[in-house]
Amino acid sequence: MLDVDGVQLGGTDLAQLHYVRELRELRRERTLVRLLAEAIPSGAVVVEGGAHLGFVTVHEARAVGPTGRVFAFEPNVAVLGVLRENLLLNGVSDRVEIVPKALGDSTGSARFFVRSDESSLYEPIGDADPIEIEVVRADELIEGRVDVVKLDVEGAELAALRGMEGFMTAARPPRALFLECNPALLERAGSSTNELVAWLRARGYRVEWIDEANGRTVSISEPWTEPYINLSCTRAS
């Protein structure tokens, strides 16, 4: 068990423990979680796709407060026990509903490819263990408003967003979206960064990417050098 900026995180295998140490020692995603917490009002409803060990989930749950709710989607059964334990350790399990399913644009079953470094609905290059999982549309599972969305779903971001179209057309669409953008994984899913950004802009969001090193957001028109980035998307005024 390690303390990562006030979040207690544990793991059960070497890959999970390596991830926790990277969070602590390399300060990964600090700008992301700061911006995410700032975007979440007390009492909010948050949808998270790809909760993994719960580092970001804990920040979301603290931000929504005791009257808010976080729906944490995580289809990888190998991490669900650790996710539950980490939420309990941080005292936020009562405001998080763990959904052991993947987010997509249709409801049904699918193969899910599990690896230590990444798990995805899309077959990776190299060895992976396929398992059968359930895929759901978020807007068919969750009733009422959604205030903030956070997605890290290894290339399935656009499919997950299409499964939230009901939220986007509601009287109060989500105020902010935070999405991983990995061009290689998007391509594997049959999509692209340009298609993802176009979808977001068509629904009224201003799209910027998060410059972790300098603690800021940058226009999506400016290039980045990392293999992947996180996007910060806010409703245009």
N, C-alpha and C positions, 0 to 999 in steps of 0.2 A: 504494500500500500504506500502510495506517494502523495504528497501534497503538491498540487499544481495550482499555484496562485489561489489558495483557499478552497480548491476542489479536491476532495479525497478520491483517488482513482486507484483501482487494482486491476489485475488481470490474471489469467490462469495458464497462459502459455507464453513462449518467448516472443512471438510476434506481438501479442497484446502488451506485454511489458516493455518491449522496445518502443512501441507507439507512445506509451505513457511517459517514458524517459525522454523521448523527443519533444513531447509537449512541454515537459518541465525544463529541459536543458537548452533546447533550441527556440523556445518560446513561440512555437507554431500557433498560428491562428489567434494571436492576442488582439490584433486590430479587428478581426472578424467578430470575435465575441464581444468586444467593446461596442462596436457599431450595432450589433444585433441587440444587445441589452438596451442600448439607448433608444432603439426603434420600438421596443415592446412596452406598452403602457401597462400599469397595474390593472389586473382583471382581464387581460387580453386572452385570446385563444390563439395558440401557435400550432402549426403543423410542421413537423420535422420528418423528412425522409432520409433514412440512413443514420440512425442514432448511434450505432456502434457501441462504444463503452460508456457513453453518456456525458462526456466532457462538455459539449455544447448544450446538451439537454439540461444539465444542472444550471447553467447560466440562464437558459430560457425560463426554467421553473422558478428561479429566484426572481427574475424580472416580472413574471406574471403575478406573483404574490399568491396568498392563500385563496383568493377569489378567482384566480385565472386557471387555465387548463392548457396542458401541452399534450398533443397527440404525437407520440414518438413511434414511427414506423421503422421496424428492423426485421427483415426476413431471414437473417442468418441465425439459425437456431443455436449455433455454437457460441454466440456472444450474449444471448438473452439472459442467462443466469448472472453473468458479470454486470450487465446493464442494470438489472434489478437491484443487485447488491450495491452498486455504486450510487444509485438513487436513494436507497435506504440510508447509506452511510452519510449522505449529505442532507438528509432530512427533507427531501422534496418528493418522495414517492407518492404522497397523497394527492399531488397536483399533476401527476404525469400518468397518462394512460398509454401503456406499451401495446402496440398493435403488431403482432408477429407476421406481417404481410408486406409485400412490396407495393409501391405506388406505380400506377400506369394509366393508360388511356382507355382501358377496358378491364372488365372483371372476368377472372378465370384462373386457370392454373398455368404454370410456366416452369421451365427449367431454370435453376439458379446455380451459377457456377461459383463455387467457394474456393478461395485461395487465401493464403496467409497475408498477402500484400493487398489484395483487392478482391471483392466479391461482386458479381454483376449478373444481370439478366442476359448479357451478351457474351458469347463464348470467347475467352481470351486466347492469346497465343501461348502455348505451353500447357502444362498439366493443370487440371482443375477437377474438383469433385462436384458433379452435377447433382442437385437435389430437387425435388418437386416442391414448389411453394405456391401460395395463393397471391394473385395480383388483384388490386382493387383500385377503383376510382375514388379519390378522396371526397369528391363532391357527392358521391352516393352513400358514403359511410358517415360523414360528419354533417349534422344539421346545424343551421344557423350560421352566424358570421365567422370568418377567419380573419385575424388581424395581421399576422406575420407568417411567412412561409420560409423554411430553411431546408435546402436540398443538397445532399451529397450522395448521389445514387449512381455513380460510376458510369456516366454516359446516358442514363435514362431520364435526365432532367426534363427534356422537352416532352416526353411521353407522360411523365408525372404531372407536368403543368397542364397538358391537354386534359388530364383527368380532374382538373380543378376548374374547368371552364365555368362551372356553376358559381364558384366564388367570384370569378373575375367579372361576371355579368350581374352580380348582386348590387343592391343599392349602395352597399358599403364594401367595395372590393378590398382585398388585403392592402394595407398601407405600405408594406415593404416586403421584398423578396430577397433572400440571400441564397445564391446558387453557386455550386462548383462549376467551373467551365474548363473542361479538359478536352482540347481539340481532338486528340487521338481517340479518346473514349467516345466522344460524340460521333466521330467518323465510323467507329466500329458499330455504333447503333444506327447508322444510316442517316445521321444528321450532321450538323456543322455549327460552328460558333455563329456564323452569319444568320443561319436559320433561327437559332435560339434568340439572338438579339432582336431580329425582326419580329418574332412572336411577341416578345416583351414590349417592344416599342408600340406595336399595333394595339396593345391593351393599355396604353397610357403610362408606361413606366420609363423613367429616365435611367439609363443603364451606365454604371461606372464599374471599374474593377478596383479591387482592394489591394493597395500597395502595402503589404505587411511590413516591409523593411523600413518604410518611412512613415507608417501610421496614418495613411491618408487614402482617399479615393481619387481615382484618375478617370478621365473621360475614356470611354471604350474605344474611341478613335485613336488613342495613343497606344503604341505597341508595348508588349511585355516580353520578358526574356525567360520566365519560368515555364516549365512544362504545362503547368495548369495554374489557374487563379480562382479566386472567388469573386462573384459579382455582387454588387450592392444595387438593388433596383427599387426606386421610390416612385410614388405616384407624382406625375407632373402636375404642377399647380395651375 
